[in-house]
Amino acid sequence: LSEESNWWFVARRDFILRWMQKEGIPTNSRILDIGSGGGALALFLYAAGYPNVTCIDFSKDAIAVCKSRGINEAYVHDAQRFSFEEPFDLLIASDCLEHLENDRLALQTWFRNLKTGGRALILVPAHATLWSQHDIINHHYRRYSLAELQEKVAAAGFQVRRTAYWNAMLFLPLRIMSFLRSPPAKEAAVPDNAPTIFALPAWVNSLLIRWLKLENRWIVKRNAPCGVSVWASARKPV
């Protein structure tokens, strides 16, 4: 699976685990991975000592992959509307919210499925000025500013503890590219057979992973001045 080895996914999983460890998330926490894909994050968290991970995804194929890999708590759900009988200690939504037409409804749903005092980590693409063909191919509705993500998360009832950027390394090259081309229309057609993940030479993939892991060590403690993604750490008030 490409999400197992692709630099973006590897570095993002590394960031999530570093954040969890910094925040002291107990290993017995009941965790929900929203927009789980084939379960790469769940397997990664299993290996790190977090055995109670539930996966949900809109794709039946993705959930079938989860189950084939031994993730029994995996379910097909619309991330805008779902309900579990037992609420969760931690919700993780990494590059999911931008795929949802009604992000405010989704955040309200996530809030209801979290325990009182529970935590949420939400990562989304940043800066409308970086809108590109990649967003269209991946069926994004929007990219977020720090202020927009904070406002929407807070409006759902969360106490926002921190908003910050992730992946500062790529911001400048992508910003330069955005100046050099005309942004595609949001309603532009998705090209047939367009890849959602772009393959890179192995050495470039490895270099990006190493760089971003170094960056992650810094970002979990200090705010970067820019980035191609933005994340929010939030809590359900007691």
N, C-alpha and C positions, 0 to 999 in steps of 0.2 A: 504494500500500500504506500502511495506517495506521502501520505501524512505521517508515516513512520520515519521517513528519512529527510523529507524536504526541510530546508533550513528554517523557513518561517514557522512551521509547526513544532519542530524540535526546540527552537529558541523560545517560542511562546509557552510550551510546556515547562521549560526550565524557569521562566519568569513566574508562572503560576505557582510552582512548588516553592520557589524562593519566597514569594509573598506569603504563602501559607505558613512556612516555617518561621518567617519573621513575625507574623501575627500570632504565632502560638496556637494554630488550629489543632485541636487534639486529634490523635490518630483514630480514635473511635467515632469521629464525627460522621453523621449521616450527610452525604454529599450528593448534590444533583448536578450533573453535567448537561446543560441545556444546549441543544444543537451539537450532539456528541459525535456525529459522523460515525465512523466505524469503530469507535471506542478506544482510540489511541491514548487519549488523556486518561481514561479510566484505568487502562493497563499500566500506564506510567505511574499513576497514583497507587495502584495495588503494589507495585514494586517498591514504592517509597514508604510503604507501611500504612496506607489508608485503604482498608478493605471494603468499606461501606459506600460504594459509589453506584449511583443509579444513573442510567443514560436515557435521554429522550431525544428523538429526532423526528422530523416530519417524513423522512424517507424510510419506507419499508425496507428497501435494500440495505440502507445503513444499519438499521436495527438487526436485520438478518446477519450482517457481518459481525455485529457485536455479539450476538448469541453464538455464532460459530466459533468465536474466540473465547468462549467461556464466561461472557458477561451475562449472567442470568437476569439481573435487574436492568432490563433494557426494553423500552416501550416506544411505540409510535404515538406521537402526540404533536398537535399544533402548539408551538411555544407561546401563542397568544391566549390559548384557552386550554387549561388542563388542571387537574386536581388530584392530589394524593391524600390518602387517609391520614398518613403520618407526616407531619411537616419536617423540613430539613434544617440541619445546622448550618450548612453552607451551600449556596448556589453559585455555580460558575457558568458564565455565559461568555465564551470567547469567540468573537466575530460571528455573533448570532443576531443581535438586535437590529442591525442594519438590513437584514433580510426580511424583516417583518413589517408589513404595511402599517399596522397599528401598534407602534412601539409603546405608546402610553398604556394601552390595554395589556400588552405583554408584561410590562413592569408591574402593573397592579396584580396580575396573576402570579408573578414571581413572589411578590410581597406576601400574598395570602398563603403561599406554600412554604414559607419560611417560619421557623420557630421564633417566638419572642426572644430577642437578644441574638438571633442568628445573623450570619454574615453573608454578604454577596460580593462577588468580584465580577465586574462587567468590562469587557474589552471590545472596542469598536474602531472602525477606520476614522481617521481624523481629517479635518480640513476639506470643506466643499471645493476649494480651489484645486485639490488634487484629484477631483473626479476624472475618471479615465475609462477607456474601453474595458479595463479589468473589472471595474465596478459593474458595468453593464453585463459582461459575461457571467459574473457571479451573482447576478440578480439582486443587486443592492438597491435599496430605496433612497439611501442618503449616506452622507458622511457627517461626522459630528464635530462640533467645537467643544472645548472644555466646558464652557458655560451651558451649552445646550444639554450635554449629557448630565451635568450636575442638576440642572433645573428639572429635567424629566424624571430622574431617579428620585429626587426629593419630592416631586409632586405625587409620586406613587406611594409616599408614606415613609420612605427610607430616611434614615439619618446618614447623610453623606459624610464620610470620614476623610476622604482624600480623592482628588481627581488629579491626574498627571498624564504625561505623554509616555509612549513606549516606542522603541525603534527610532531613536534620533539619527542614527547613522544614515538612513535612506532619505531623510527629509529633504536635504539640500539637493541631491541629484534629481529627485522627483519634482521638486519645486521648479528647478531649472527646466526640466522637460515640459512642465505645465505652461511655462512662458513661451516655449518654442512651438507649441501646437495649439490648435483650437480645441476646446473641450467638446467631447461628443455630447449630443443631446441625450437627456435621460431616457427618452422614449425610443432611442435608436434600437434597431433590431439586433438580436444576438446572432452573431455569425454561426453558421452550421458547423458542428464539430469543433467549436472553439475550446481550447484547453482552459480549465479553471485554475490549473497550477502549471507554471512554466518550468520545464526541466532546465537545469543548469549543469555545466561540467562538474564532475565530482569535486575537483579542487576548489572551485568557486563556492559550491554548496558547503564544503567543510570550512572554508575561510569565514563565510557569513555566520555559520553556527558559532565558531570560536569568538568572533567579534561580539556578537549579540549576547553570548553568555557572559562575557566580560562587562558589557553594558548593563545587563540585568543585575549584576552584583551592586552596581552603583544606583540604578533606578529604583530598586526597592527601598532605598534609604533616602534618596534625594530626588528632587524634581528636575527633569530635563527641560531645557528651554523650548524644545520643539520635538516633533516626532510624527510618524505617519499613522500612529494609532493613539487613542486616548483610552484611559481606563479609570474606573471608579471603584473605590472600596466603600461599602455601605453596610449599615446594620439596621435590623428591625428594632425599633425602640422598645425598651422594657416598660 
